[in-house]
């Protein structure tokens, strides 16, 4: 045999050996993965990090309890960067990994909207812990779920509070031009006018803006009683509040769930948001007995938290439970089986104060909004707003 022939023979044998290893790995019990898709960099990273940490806590608890047939589940993180284009790329990475059987996220309405078609085509269940835009569940998707209520409740609730509880006669609505923000602004404007508020005006900013002096000077001339801020970046709202204080704008701030971030909206405002109101899609689990043990465990590992994390825990726990039920029923794990079991979820007790059941659209039955007021260094519950 020539030297060249011997070389080719050796390469062929090595190739066969490598192929054999690959084949064995593919036929053995491969990894079981879930995706955690949220914003981990940029101005909203504090919210996304809290969601990621709570989701990881759910996975850790699930694995300690035995996982799926004794096999642990691995959580794969995907950063949306709070950008729909980046979210699509992140979704595709999760979709292309055949070992991913479900995804928690995305974190925002615009990123849910951007990725919903891709998840649907891949038959990959995705459950958002914070996507509240109403039409996300009105397009017939079988793979979209959420544990939070919809904005067609949030905006009218905020508007009703402004008109009836605050008695406001002049109201400005300030949106940030995102899908989430403009939808809320439109619903609030409609409700305020229905309730007979004398003057309702709309203004827009962009999420990149930082100097609001011209806008606030113009707004001050109308002496508004309240400013409704359905914007996504709590740190930006804090900056607006500080500039309101500097310019002597006395209006009461009422914000949507995007502002529910104690580090950004309260601490970051340096006292300028004291007395502001915020609607939020989750309760303060510090006061729920069913969440007490997890609150203690989370704080020991990660420190303090706001209201965005617990719905991420709930979302992950619901998804993992559906995956386990799918495996037990089919003796194998498939994406279609997980979607089926997600729809079959009924009266599952968790940490949000109500049992999780999904309707045919993927919305959580019994989800509610809560109204909070900034008091010192924290949000204080004012009242629960039930979804009708």
Secondary structure by P-SEA (a helix, b strand, c coil): ccaaaaaaaaaaaaaaaaaaaaaaaaacccccbbbbbccccccaaaaaaaaaaaaaaaaaaaaaacccccbbbbbbbbbccccaaaaaaaaaaaaaccccccccccccaaaaaacaaaaaaacbbbbbccccccccccccccccccccccaaaaaaaaaaaacccccccbbbbbbcccaaaaaaaaaaaaaaaaacccbbbbbbbccccccaaaaaaaaaaacccbbbbccccaaaaaaaaaaaaaaccbbbbbbccccccccccccccccccccbbbbbccccccccccaaaaaaaaaacccccccccaaaaaaaaaaaaaaaaaaaacccccaaaaaaaaaacccccccccbbbbbcccccccccbbbbbbbcccbbbbccccccc
